[in-house]
Every structure is written in structure tokens, then in C-alpha cells.
């Protein structure tokens, strides 16, 4: 069976959260990014790589002690595609990679395992994209064999433009779990998430 690693993007500027770094907000009593990374670690058999950028020292401190690989994206202010590029350049050892976001705390290990199962049931040589109606979700699953093609366009690296330009290399995986389609970008989104889970888990 193919091995699965992960590239988790944790480099963004967190502008819409105003004066707070969203990845450090408390989720189940720990920083959001730690909660998310632990979820991936529990679901996968391969290496988890975390791409840092903005406030990288604080992100690394929040993940202290976890068995992960850090990759710093010096071009983090240029946008998410360049964080994807940084992760793809460094991640090694797995045949498939989940490329996910550090601000999706609603995802569970069961959700990630369901995506992996669906990917294995399809064409494992294609990029798998969670899909609900017309909405694309995250993480996506990227075969290591496609890595070079994703990195070929240095001006527009990453997966979004590539999968739209090469639909024959992507497959949409119907998923019903809300965690694939919800991230936390604003104070209102964080407040809504807090109301979904027991208050005792947020202290």
C-alpha cells in the first residue's frame, strides 16, 4: 500500500484575524496548529512536514516535541502557492502527500482516513480533491510522481492553477464531512467554531 505523508501550510500572515495569529488560537486546550498537526500525525504513516513563514518562531514553539519536519518559506508573503512549493521541494519518503491547511481544526483523523481510502479506491496517479457540490476542499492528495510537474512553473507553483489547467490529472472526491470545507480566517469564524465544541475543551 502507498505510504502517506503530509505538507501542512502554516506560513500565512493571518491578516483577517487582525492582531492575532489564527494558528495560535486555543483549540481543545492547545494552539490550533498543534491540534491540526497532531490530527495528521495520528492519521498518517509517513512524515508530516510543516511549512512556516510568518512568526515562524512562535509556530515552531507551539509544535515543540512533535515528530515533524519544519520547512521555512522565505517567500511566505508572496502567497500560499509558494508555501506549497517550499513543502514539495523538501518533503520526502512518501508516495502520496496530503497538502493541507493549518487552520482546519474541524478535521478529524477519521476524515483524513476517509479521504485516503477514497484516493486509493480511485486513480492513485491523479491528484484527489475533496468536493462538495461546486466547492473544493482541503487537504488534497498529491502523488509524489507529480511533484516535478507541480514545481515546473516557478512563477505559479502549487496545485490550484495546475489542476485547473490539467483536469485530466485530477479527480474530485465527493466528501460530506464539514471539516474539509471549513477553515478559520476571521474572528467570527473562530467564534462560530468555539460554539460548536464544549467550552471546557477550550481552556
C-alpha positions as CSV (number, residue, x, y, z in Angstrom):
1,X,0.0,0.0,0.0
2,X,1.2,3.5,-0.7
3,X,2.6,5.5,2.2
4,X,1.1,8.8,3.0
5,X,2.9,11.9,4.3
6,X,1.6,15.5,4.7
7,X,2.6,19.0,3.9
8,X,0.8,21.4,6.2
9,X,0.8,25.1,5.3
10,X,1.4,27.3,8.4
11,X,3.2,30.3,6.9
12,X,0.4,32.8,6.2
13,X,0.1,36.4,7.5
14,X,-3.2,35.8,9.3
15,X,-4.4,39.3,8.2
16,X,-8.1,38.7,8.5
17,X,-7.6,37.7,12.2
18,X,-6.5,41.3,12.8
19,X,-3.9,41.4,15.7
20,X,-3.9,37.7,16.4
21,X,-2.2,34.8,14.7
22,X,-5.0,32.4,14.0
23,X,-2.8,29.3,14.2
24,X,-2.0,30.1,17.8
25,X,-5.7,30.4,18.9
26,X,-6.7,27.8,21.5
27,X,-8.4,24.7,20.2
28,X,-9.1,21.9,22.7
29,X,-6.7,23.5,25.1
30,X,-3.8,23.8,22.7
31,X,-2.7,26.1,19.9
32,X,-4.7,25.4,16.7
33,X,-1.7,24.5,14.7
34,X,-0.7,21.8,17.2
35,X,-4.2,20.4,17.3
36,X,-4.2,20.2,13.5
37,X,-0.7,18.6,13.2
38,X,-1.5,16.0,15.9
39,X,-4.6,15.1,13.9
40,X,-2.4,14.5,10.8
41,X,0.2,12.6,12.8
42,X,-2.4,10.2,14.1
43,X,-3.9,9.5,10.7
44,X,-0.8,9.0,8.6
45,X,2.1,6.6,8.4
46,X,4.5,9.0,6.8
47,X,6.4,12.2,7.7
48,X,4.5,15.4,8.4
49,X,6.1,18.5,7.1
50,X,5.1,21.9,8.4
51,X,5.8,25.0,6.2
52,X,6.4,28.1,8.3
53,X,6.8,31.7,7.4
54,X,5.1,34.5,9.4
55,X,6.0,34.3,13.1
56,X,7.8,31.1,12.4
57,X,9.5,31.1,15.8
58,X,6.1,31.1,17.5
59,X,4.7,28.4,15.3
60,X,7.7,26.2,15.9
61,X,7.4,26.7,19.7
62,X,3.8,25.7,19.5
63,X,4.8,22.4,17.9
64,X,7.8,21.7,20.1
65,X,8.3,18.0,20.7
66,X,6.2,16.7,17.8
67,X,7.9,14.3,15.3
68,X,7.7,16.6,12.3
69,X,9.9,18.3,9.8
70,X,10.0,22.1,9.5
71,X,10.5,23.9,6.3
72,X,10.7,27.7,6.3
73,X,9.3,29.6,3.3
74,X,11.2,32.8,2.9
75,X,8.7,34.0,0.3
76,X,5.7,33.5,2.6
77,X,4.4,37.0,1.9
78,X,4.1,36.1,-1.9
79,X,1.2,33.8,-1.2
80,X,0.2,30.2,-0.5
81,X,1.4,28.7,-3.8
82,X,5.0,29.4,-2.7
83,X,4.5,27.6,0.6
84,X,3.2,24.6,-1.4
85,X,6.4,24.9,-3.4
86,X,8.6,25.0,-0.3
87,X,6.9,21.9,1.1
88,X,7.1,19.9,-2.2
89,X,10.8,20.7,-2.5
90,X,11.7,19.3,0.9
91,X,9.1,16.6,1.7
92,X,10.5,13.1,1.0
93,X,9.9,9.5,1.9
94,X,6.2,9.0,1.0
95,X,4.4,8.0,-2.2
96,X,1.4,10.3,-1.6
97,X,1.2,13.6,0.2
98,X,-1.8,15.3,1.8
99,X,-1.3,19.0,1.3
100,X,-3.4,20.7,4.0
101,X,-4.0,24.0,5.9
102,X,-3.0,24.7,9.4
103,X,-6.4,26.4,10.1
104,X,-8.8,23.5,9.7
105,X,-9.3,22.3,13.3
106,X,-12.7,20.7,12.5
107,X,-10.9,17.9,10.5
108,X,-10.6,14.6,12.4
109,X,-8.4,11.6,11.9
110,X,-11.4,9.7,10.6
111,X,-12.0,12.4,8.0
112,X,-8.4,12.1,6.8
113,X,-8.5,8.3,6.7
114,X,-11.7,8.5,4.7
115,X,-10.0,10.7,2.1
116,X,-7.1,8.4,1.9
117,X,-9.4,5.4,1.4
118,X,-11.3,7.3,-1.4
119,X,-8.0,8.2,-3.0
120,X,-6.8,4.6,-3.0
121,X,-10.1,3.5,-4.5
122,X,-9.6,5.9,-7.4
123,X,-6.6,6.5,-9.6
124,X,-3.6,6.9,-7.3
125,X,-1.7,8.6,-10.1
126,X,-4.1,11.6,-10.0
127,X,-4.4,14.5,-7.5
128,X,-7.5,13.9,-5.4
129,X,-9.6,16.9,-4.4
130,X,-12.4,16.8,-1.8
131,X,-15.5,18.1,-3.4
132,X,-19.0,19.1,-2.3
133,X,-21.3,20.4,-4.9
134,X,-19.1,23.1,-6.6
135,X,-16.8,23.7,-3.6
136,X,-13.3,22.4,-3.4
137,X,-11.9,21.4,-0.1
138,X,-8.6,20.6,1.7
139,X,-6.4,18.7,2.1
140,X,-5.8,17.4,-1.4
141,X,-3.8,14.3,-2.1
142,X,-0.8,14.6,-4.4
143,X,1.1,11.7,-5.8
144,X,4.9,12.2,-5.3
145,X,5.3,11.2,-9.0
146,X,3.6,14.5,-10.0
147,X,6.0,16.6,-7.8
148,X,8.2,17.7,-10.7
149,X,5.3,18.9,-12.8
150,X,3.9,21.0,-10.0
151,X,7.3,22.7,-9.5
152,X,8.0,23.3,-13.2
153,X,6.2,26.7,-13.3
154,X,8.4,28.8,-10.9
155,X,6.2,31.8,-11.3
156,X,2.9,30.0,-10.5
157,X,3.9,26.9,-8.4
158,X,1.5,24.8,-6.4
159,X,-1.7,22.9,-7.2
160,X,-4.6,25.2,-7.8
161,X,-3.7,26.5,-11.2
162,X,-2.1,23.2,-12.2
163,X,-5.3,21.1,-11.5
164,X,-7.4,23.6,-13.4
165,X,-5.0,23.6,-16.4
166,X,-4.7,19.8,-16.3
167,X,-8.1,18.4,-15.3
168,X,-7.1,15.0,-16.7
169,X,-4.6,14.7,-13.8
170,X,-7.2,15.5,-11.1
171,X,-10.2,13.7,-9.6
172,X,-12.9,15.1,-7.5
173,X,-13.7,13.0,-4.4
174,X,-17.2,13.6,-3.0
175,X,-16.9,14.2,0.7
176,X,-19.6,15.1,3.2
177,X,-17.6,15.9,6.3
178,X,-17.7,19.7,7.0
179,X,-14.0,19.7,8.2
180,X,-12.8,19.6,4.6
181,X,-14.6,22.8,3.7
182,X,-14.2,24.9,6.8
183,X,-11.2,26.9,7.9
184,X,-10.8,29.7,10.4
185,X,-9.8,33.0,8.9
186,X,-11.7,35.6,10.9
187,X,-12.7,36.3,14.5
188,X,-16.3,35.5,13.5
189,X,-15.3,32.1,12.1
190,X,-13.4,31.4,15.3
191,X,-16.3,32.4,17.5
192,X,-18.6,30.1,15.5
193,X,-16.2,27.2,15.9
194,X,-16.0,27.8,19.7
195,X,-19.7,27.5,19.9
196,X,-19.6,24.1,18.2
197,X,-17.4,22.4,20.9
198,X,-17.6,22.1,24.7
199,X,-16.3,25.2,26.4
200,X,-14.3,23.1,28.8
201,X,-12.1,21.9,25.8
202,X,-11.1,25.4,25.0
203,X,-9.4,26.3,28.3
